[in-house]
Amino acid sequence: MRAVVLGTGMIGTTVVSELVKFSNIESVTAVDANQDSVNKCLEIANNSKVIGKCTSLGTIEEIKSVLLNADVAVACLPHSLSLPAIKAAISAKCHLVDLVGSKIEEKLELDEQAKGAGVIIMPGCGVAPGITNFLAAQGIEMLDEADEAVMVCGGIPRFPKPPLWYQVVFRLESVLGLYTRPAKAAENGKLKEFPPLSGLEKMTFPEPVGACEAVITDAHSTAYTLKDKVKKLYEKTVRYEGHWGKMDTLKELGFFDEEPIEVNGNYSSPRAFTEKILVPNMKGESKEDITVLRVEVSGLKAGQQVKYTWEMVDFYDHERNITSMAKTTALPAMLLANWIAAKKINEVGIVPVENVIIGDRFTPFMEELKALGIDISFRKEVLVSNR
């Protein structure tokens, strides 16, 4: 099977380096608009099956041109190129695993087109959305009656420093979205929208993480696919204590507004100004990071009120020399692409990961993740013997 990886940043390069190791993958074409990035990817992958290609990926037609002779692709692109990549994959009749989970309504509208092309398009296939999605779905599947599913995840610095106790791992664009976009969740079979930065909750993770806090952020596809299977479903994003309050103050004061304002005859949006200020203040003293994840699903099982909990505390990967967030984002997407290539996944259409990695596929997929260094613990608690 011939694979294409769109984007050769840290995540894309990790996908290329790992995907090429499978015997059923004949070749991997690593594509980016930056030749230096492509060259670095080729150097790190160090495999004759990897082909580098430098070309613009700014339009549907440009993306389609590199997918026409491919069987499966992984999109490691900015949010703005997610929909174009999906449309290009459908047009090129190429299976696609996409890291981006936003604009899910628009993506689901392409379901019939994807089915007509005979391809599977899997949006939101990183760590969150991604791993959190299918953990929640599996927990719901294991219950007789599901009451609540809460997906908690966050990338945090290993060595945090004031004043924000956070460092940007990928694009600031994605981070700012958490501060400004309403968050979709599900309650009683219906979609529910929360204001940005709402639902602040304190929580702790095993050392060296310790005390943290989380706010409700978008549940992406799970708000649609699981809303009729559980009474309440939310996603929350984790930061160290104090971070969300400071961001909320900036939001209230208008620092994230996009409408341009005039300052001494020059026009610029407060958001653009804020980005310039935040970037140097969101650089840590070390490139090392931690990804924390906790998915809790509670409900009725065999007459008992129970709670299933999956938890992960993952650190910078020194062997691969990549951040934990890059590893836990890239490897699930890479595995899904390989499963498609190996015909372990045969669905077609726009199919979120929580509709795929459940039931008989769940344990094998979790075992493969663990073998790659993503170790997620599980525990069951009996809360009340009878309702």
Sequence and secondary structure as in RCSB ss.txt:
>XXXX:A:sequence
MRAVVLGTGMIGTTVVSELVKFSNIESVTAVDANQDSVNKCLEIANNSKVIGKCTSLGTIEEIKSVLLNADVAVA
CLPHSLSLPAIKAAISAKCHLVDLVGSKIEEKLELDEQAKGAGVIIMPGCGVAPGITNFLAAQGIEMLDEADEAV
MVCGGIPRFPKPPLWYQVVFRLESVLGLYTRPAKAAENGKLKEFPPLSGLEKMTFPEPVGACEAVITDAHSTAYT
LKDKVKKLYEKTVRYEGHWGKMDTLKELGFFDEEPIEVNGNYSSPRAFTEKILVPNMKGESKEDITVLRVEVSGL
KAGQQVKYTWEMVDFYDHERNITSMAKTTALPAMLLANWIAAKKINEVGIVPVENVIIGDRFTPFMEELKALGID
ISFRKEVLVSNR
>XXXX:A:secstr
 EEEEE  SHHHHHHHHHHTTSTT  EEEEEES HHHHHHHHHHH  TTEEEEE   SSHHHHHHHHTT SEEEE
   GGGHHHHHHHHHHHT EEEES   SHHHHHTTHHHHHHHT EEE   BBTTBHHHHHHHHHHHHSSEEEEEE
EEEEEEESS  TTT    SS HHHHHHHHHS EEEEETTEEEEE TT S EEEEETTTTEEEEEEEE  TTHHHH
STTTEEEEEEEEEEETTHHHHHHHHHHTTTT  S EEETTEEE HHHHHHHHHHHHT  SSS EEEEEEEEEEEE
ETTEEEEEEEEEEEE BTTTTB HHHHHHHHHHHHHHHHHHTTS    EE  GGGTSSGGGHHHHHHHHHHTT  
 EEEEEEEES  
